[in-house]
Amino acid sequence: MYINGTSRNQLYLFENKLDDIISAENPVRFIDVYVDKLNLSKLGFTNPGTDGGKGRPPYNPSMMLKIYIYGYLNRIRSSRKLEAECGRNMELVWLTCRLTPDFKTIADFRKDNRAGIKKIFSEFLKLCNKLELLSFRCVAVDGTKGRAKNHLDNIYRKETLDQISTKIQEKIEKYLEELELNDRSEEVEYEFLSKNLTEKLSRLKKSQDKIDIIKQMFEENPEVEIYFAGDSDSRYMKDNNRINAGYNCQTAVDEKNKLIIAHDVTNESNDMHQLKSMKNKISGVKEELGIDNTTIVVADAGYFEEREIIEAVKDENFDIYVSHPRDSQARKTKVKDKEGKIPAKGFRKDDFKYDKERAFRMPDG
């Protein structure tokens, strides 16, 4: 005997309400209520008209925003995947009231309302502060590497362009020879092997045109050494001993409920110059929310840069604590000096010892 489900052919006298499929504690109910309370026009969201009553009416911007927020919370970023989920995911079925906008509509909403979507973050922080979910007593700052959309194959160095161009030309010559051989031969095997050569040749010529354009860019900009095709703002980032093109994403997290209160994205590969800018962003959030208490900001050894720390501590509303590089795990594995200590810049309290015999004494009288 096994547990059996309900027969698909079972008829029901009364059909369940759409609202019954979602429990009272489900987070999508919060998304629904929260978005309905927002003034989207004030936040800068576009409100597409109906062209004087002609044609099909547009979707409500609040419903589109609910789809976007749901996708963000559930790591569904693709507009095509969101379209599919709207038709099969019962939470989205409930959230959209059985509407299924196509992927192009979802993508266009995201593209046309970037400024408004960014403002949602500030509005949500205001709600969290009103509900006393934030303390601003202690804030932790850290960075994480995010990969760019371009592949390593789309990163070009000035000194390697000639090599790439030579390889492309060699392949073009090879395919041209095979095409000529195919024209002179009527053997089926050659026809089978060469049926895609024209298409391959076309792609190679496009690649060569791309290389020529990049070469011209390097000639016009001698100071540029590396070109990141497809995502020119990205840079090389080292993460978990791997090198990828990407960005350095900075976040500041409040201690009370581990909520992000400030964020930033930079293409600098390390965190050494991010402390001051993140402190300023936290200060801006506090000013917007009307908070004037002293905030402790803590960061790991990656932020240890003396000038950055000196600039950050000038603000009396902040106490800054940054781990010394000597205390980091990476430094502990490096070679020690003759005294068994790990070399580091600057001095700390334990670098000084009291020498009673050589201590300076004030003269009597």
URNOR-V675892 format. One record per pair of residues at least 24 apart in sequence whose C-alpha atoms are under 8 Angstrom apart, sorted by the first residue. I is the first residue (numbers start at 0). J is the second residue. D is the distance in Angstrom with one decimal. If there is no record, write none. Layout:
BEGIN
i=I j=J d=D
i=I j=J d=D
END
This chain:
BEGIN
i=17 j=93 d=6.5
i=17 j=96 d=7.9
i=18 j=93 d=6.9
i=20 j=89 d=7.4
i=20 j=93 d=7.7
i=21 j=89 d=8.0
i=21 j=90 d=6.9
i=21 j=93 d=7.4
i=27 j=69 d=7.5
i=27 j=90 d=6.8
i=27 j=94 d=6.9
i=28 j=94 d=7.9
i=30 j=65 d=6.5
i=30 j=68 d=7.6
i=30 j=69 d=7.6
i=31 j=65 d=6.7
i=31 j=94 d=6.7
i=34 j=61 d=6.3
i=34 j=64 d=7.5
i=34 j=65 d=6.8
i=35 j=61 d=6.7
i=39 j=115 d=7.7
i=42 j=115 d=5.3
i=42 j=118 d=6.6
i=42 j=119 d=7.8
i=43 j=112 d=7.4
i=43 j=114 d=6.9
i=43 j=115 d=5.0
i=44 j=112 d=5.6
i=44 j=114 d=7.8
i=44 j=115 d=5.3
i=44 j=116 d=8.0
i=45 j=111 d=7.3
i=45 j=112 d=6.7
i=58 j=100 d=8.0
i=62 j=94 d=7.8
i=62 j=95 d=6.2
i=63 j=105 d=7.0
i=63 j=108 d=7.2
i=65 j=94 d=7.2
i=65 j=95 d=7.9
i=66 j=91 d=7.2
i=66 j=94 d=7.7
i=66 j=95 d=7.6
i=67 j=105 d=7.9
i=67 j=109 d=7.7
i=78 j=102 d=4.9
i=78 j=103 d=7.3
i=78 j=105 d=5.9
i=78 j=106 d=5.7
i=81 j=105 d=8.0
i=124 j=260 d=7.0
i=125 j=288 d=6.6
i=128 j=288 d=7.6
i=132 j=255 d=6.8
i=132 j=256 d=6.4
i=133 j=253 d=6.6
i=133 j=254 d=7.9
i=133 j=255 d=5.9
i=133 j=256 d=6.9
i=133 j=258 d=7.7
i=134 j=253 d=7.0
i=134 j=254 d=7.3
i=134 j=255 d=6.0
i=135 j=253 d=6.1
i=135 j=254 d=7.5
i=135 j=292 d=7.6
i=135 j=294 d=5.8
i=135 j=295 d=8.0
i=136 j=253 d=7.8
i=136 j=254 d=7.4
i=136 j=292 d=7.5
i=136 j=293 d=6.8
i=136 j=294 d=4.8
i=136 j=295 d=6.0
i=137 j=253 d=6.3
i=137 j=254 d=5.6
i=137 j=294 d=5.6
i=137 j=295 d=4.5
i=137 j=296 d=5.9
i=137 j=297 d=7.5
i=138 j=251 d=6.2
i=138 j=252 d=5.4
i=138 j=253 d=4.7
i=138 j=254 d=5.9
i=138 j=294 d=7.1
i=138 j=295 d=6.1
i=138 j=296 d=4.9
i=138 j=297 d=6.4
i=139 j=251 d=5.5
i=139 j=252 d=5.3
i=139 j=253 d=6.7
i=139 j=254 d=7.4
i=139 j=296 d=5.8
i=139 j=297 d=5.0
i=139 j=298 d=6.0
i=140 j=249 d=7.3
i=140 j=250 d=5.8
i=140 j=251 d=4.5
i=140 j=252 d=6.5
i=140 j=274 d=8.0
i=140 j=277 d=7.6
i=140 j=296 d=7.1
i=140 j=297 d=6.3
i=140 j=298 d=5.3
i=141 j=249 d=5.9
i=141 j=250 d=5.8
i=141 j=251 d=6.7
i=141 j=298 d=6.4
i=141 j=299 d=7.3
i=142 j=247 d=6.3
i=142 j=248 d=5.4
i=142 j=249 d=4.3
i=142 j=250 d=6.2
i=142 j=270 d=6.8
i=143 j=247 d=5.8
i=143 j=248 d=5.2
i=143 j=249 d=6.6
i=144 j=236 d=7.0
i=144 j=237 d=7.9
i=144 j=238 d=6.5
i=144 j=245 d=6.8
i=144 j=246 d=5.8
i=144 j=247 d=4.8
i=144 j=248 d=6.0
i=145 j=245 d=5.4
i=145 j=246 d=5.1
i=145 j=247 d=6.3
i=145 j=248 d=6.5
i=146 j=243 d=6.7
i=146 j=244 d=6.0
i=146 j=245 d=4.0
i=146 j=246 d=6.3
i=147 j=230 d=6.9
i=147 j=233 d=6.3
i=147 j=244 d=5.6
i=147 j=245 d=4.2
i=147 j=246 d=6.7
i=148 j=229 d=7.4
i=148 j=230 d=6.7
i=148 j=245 d=7.9
i=149 j=227 d=7.5
i=149 j=228 d=6.9
i=149 j=229 d=5.6
i=149 j=230 d=6.0
i=149 j=244 d=7.1
i=150 j=244 d=7.3
i=151 j=243 d=6.8
i=151 j=244 d=6.7
i=153 j=227 d=6.3
i=153 j=228 d=5.2
i=153 j=229 d=7.3
i=154 j=225 d=7.1
i=154 j=226 d=5.8
i=154 j=227 d=4.6
i=154 j=228 d=5.9
i=155 j=225 d=5.7
i=155 j=226 d=5.1
i=155 j=227 d=6.5
i=155 j=228 d=7.5
i=156 j=224 d=6.0
i=156 j=225 d=4.6
i=156 j=226 d=6.4
i=157 j=214 d=7.7
i=157 j=217 d=6.8
i=157 j=224 d=5.5
i=157 j=225 d=6.3
i=157 j=226 d=8.0
i=160 j=210 d=7.1
i=160 j=214 d=7.2
i=163 j=210 d=8.0
i=164 j=207 d=6.6
i=164 j=210 d=6.8
i=167 j=203 d=6.5
i=167 j=206 d=7.7
i=167 j=207 d=6.7
i=168 j=207 d=8.0
i=170 j=203 d=7.8
i=171 j=200 d=6.2
i=171 j=203 d=6.8
i=171 j=204 d=7.8
i=174 j=200 d=6.7
i=175 j=200 d=8.0
i=232 j=266 d=7.0
i=233 j=266 d=5.9
i=234 j=266 d=5.8
i=234 j=267 d=7.4
i=234 j=268 d=7.3
i=235 j=268 d=6.9
i=236 j=268 d=5.3
i=237 j=268 d=7.3
i=249 j=273 d=8.0
i=249 j=277 d=7.7
i=250 j=277 d=8.0
i=251 j=277 d=7.4
i=251 j=281 d=7.6
i=260 j=284 d=7.4
i=269 j=301 d=7.2
i=270 j=301 d=5.5
i=270 j=302 d=5.2
i=271 j=301 d=5.9
i=271 j=302 d=4.4
i=271 j=303 d=6.1
i=271 j=304 d=5.7
i=271 j=307 d=7.8
i=272 j=302 d=7.0
i=272 j=304 d=7.2
i=272 j=307 d=6.5
i=273 j=302 d=7.1
i=274 j=302 d=6.3
i=274 j=307 d=6.4
i=274 j=308 d=7.2
i=274 j=311 d=7.2
i=275 j=307 d=5.9
i=275 j=308 d=7.3
i=275 j=310 d=6.8
i=275 j=311 d=5.2
i=278 j=311 d=6.9
i=291 j=316 d=7.4
i=292 j=316 d=6.7
i=293 j=317 d=5.4
i=293 j=318 d=7.2
i=294 j=318 d=6.2
i=295 j=319 d=6.0
i=295 j=320 d=7.4
i=296 j=320 d=6.1
i=297 j=321 d=5.8
i=298 j=322 d=6.5
i=299 j=323 d=7.8
i=300 j=324 d=4.8
i=300 j=326 d=7.6
i=300 j=327 d=6.3
END
